[in-house]
Amino acid sequence: MKVGVFDSGIGGLTVVKSLLENKLFEEIVYFGDTARVPYGIKDKTTIIRYAIEAVEFFKNFELDLIIVACNTVSAHALDEMREVSSCPVIGVVEAGILATSNALKDKNSNILILGTKATINSKAYEIGLKEKGFNNLQAKATGLFVPIVEEEIYSGEILEATFRHYFDALKKPDAIILGCTHFPLISEAIGNYFGKDTILIHSGDAIVEQLELDFKFTAKYETTKLEFFASENPDALKGVAKKWLNI
């Protein structure tokens, strides 16, 4: 099985990490649109155009599946990508909704959705969760987390100050959807801020759960061939991948 993983930048490597840990694919082709990151502040028309261009890039490979690791693209452009792709396309928003529904049995659970401005404004998570019967929802655009993670700041006063800026007025949630693939890298700090009894929903783990439950992925591959591509400075992307993925 050969999969393409698409993200607006480096954040999607957290999804790749989950795929590797669960040994689901024989080959993974990663494409990060690093020249145009971040997507979270762009309009829907632009996001769709970039997403379709990513599908065109992946047509250079014989893929069995495309995983959209970018929540912003998953919220705004998944249907358009499916229309032009010759293989199935799945996104982290659908997977995150499924994982949240499976993790929370109480429909009155308080759920906090974190994401970029574009993801939050799309209301994609809220619409999907309400269809599952969840109505006690809070949504917060936390775009500052993206450059903080890009600067490899995963703890400390800068991050704590940003938490206070975003979270001080919020009701303590039962679960938090980490609605951007950058956010799992600060999940430990987020968990410490809210307390260990708050459940964190991680895009990479959610995709694995969807692949195993909905797509019946059962085969395991002891080795996985990795290829990394970027629209700008691919060597920098490969350097981050080596560090984050321990390869």
Secondary structure in CASP SS format (residue, H / E / C, confidence):
PFRMAT SS
TARGET T0000
AUTHOR 0000-0000-0000
METHOD secondary structure of the structure
MODEL  1
M C 1.00
K E 1.00
V E 1.00
G E 1.00
V E 1.00
F E 1.00
D E 1.00
S C 1.00
G C 1.00
I C 1.00
G C 1.00
G C 1.00
L H 1.00
T H 1.00
V H 1.00
V H 1.00
K H 1.00
S H 1.00
L H 1.00
L H 1.00
E H 1.00
N C 1.00
K C 1.00
L C 1.00
F C 1.00
E C 1.00
E E 1.00
I E 1.00
V E 1.00
Y E 1.00
F E 1.00
G E 1.00
D C 1.00
T C 1.00
A C 1.00
R C 1.00
V C 1.00
P C 1.00
Y C 1.00
G C 1.00
I C 1.00
K C 1.00
D C 1.00
K H 1.00
T H 1.00
T H 1.00
I H 1.00
I H 1.00
R H 1.00
Y H 1.00
A H 1.00
I H 1.00
E H 1.00
A H 1.00
V H 1.00
E H 1.00
F H 1.00
F H 1.00
K C 1.00
N C 1.00
F C 1.00
E C 1.00
L C 1.00
D C 1.00
L E 1.00
I E 1.00
I E 1.00
V E 1.00
A C 1.00
C C 1.00
N H 1.00
T H 1.00
V H 1.00
S H 1.00
A H 1.00
H H 1.00
A C 1.00
L H 1.00
D H 1.00
E H 1.00
M H 1.00
R H 1.00
E H 1.00
V H 1.00
S C 1.00
S C 1.00
C C 1.00
P C 1.00
V E 1.00
I E 1.00
G E 1.00
V H 1.00
V H 1.00
E H 1.00
A H 1.00
G H 1.00
I H 1.00
L H 1.00
A H 1.00
T H 1.00
S H 1.00
N H 1.00
A H 1.00
L C 1.00
K C 1.00
D C 1.00
K C 1.00
N C 1.00
S C 1.00
N C 1.00
I E 1.00
L E 1.00
I E 1.00
L E 1.00
G E 1.00
T C 1.00
K H 1.00
A H 1.00
T H 1.00
I H 1.00
N H 1.00
S H 1.00
K C 1.00
A H 1.00
Y H 1.00
E H 1.00
I H 1.00
G H 1.00
L H 1.00
K H 1.00
E H 1.00
K C 1.00
G C 1.00
F C 1.00
N C 1.00
N C 1.00
L E 1.00
Q E 1.00
A E 1.00
K E 1.00
A E 1.00
T C 1.00
G C 1.00
L C 1.00
F H 1.00
V H 1.00
P H 1.00
I H 1.00
V H 1.00
E H 1.00
E C 1.00
E C 1.00
I C 1.00
Y C 1.00
S C 1.00
G C 1.00
E H 1.00
I H 1.00
L H 1.00
E H 1.00
A H 1.00
T H 1.00
F H 1.00
R H 1.00
H H 1.00
Y H 1.00
F H 1.00
D C 1.00
A C 1.00
L C 1.00
K C 1.00
K C 1.00
P C 1.00
D C 1.00
A E 1.00
I E 1.00
I E 1.00
L E 1.00
G E 1.00
C C 1.00
T C 1.00
H C 1.00
F H 1.00
P H 1.00
L H 1.00
I H 1.00
S H 1.00
E H 1.00
A H 1.00
I H 1.00
G H 1.00
N H 1.00
Y H 1.00
F H 1.00
G C 1.00
K C 1.00
D C 1.00
T C 1.00
I E 1.00
L E 1.00
I E 1.00
H E 1.00
S H 1.00
G H 1.00
D H 1.00
A H 1.00
I H 1.00
V H 1.00
E H 1.00
Q H 1.00
L H 1.00
E H 1.00
L H 1.00
D C 1.00
F C 1.00
K C 1.00
F C 1.00
T C 1.00
A C 1.00
K C 1.00
Y C 1.00
E C 1.00
T C 1.00
T C 1.00
K E 1.00
L E 1.00
E E 1.00
F E 1.00
F E 1.00
A E 1.00
S C 1.00
E C 1.00
N C 1.00
P H 1.00
D H 1.00
A H 1.00
L H 1.00
K H 1.00
G H 1.00
V H 1.00
A H 1.00
K H 1.00
K H 1.00
W H 1.00
L H 1.00
N C 1.00
I C 1.00
END
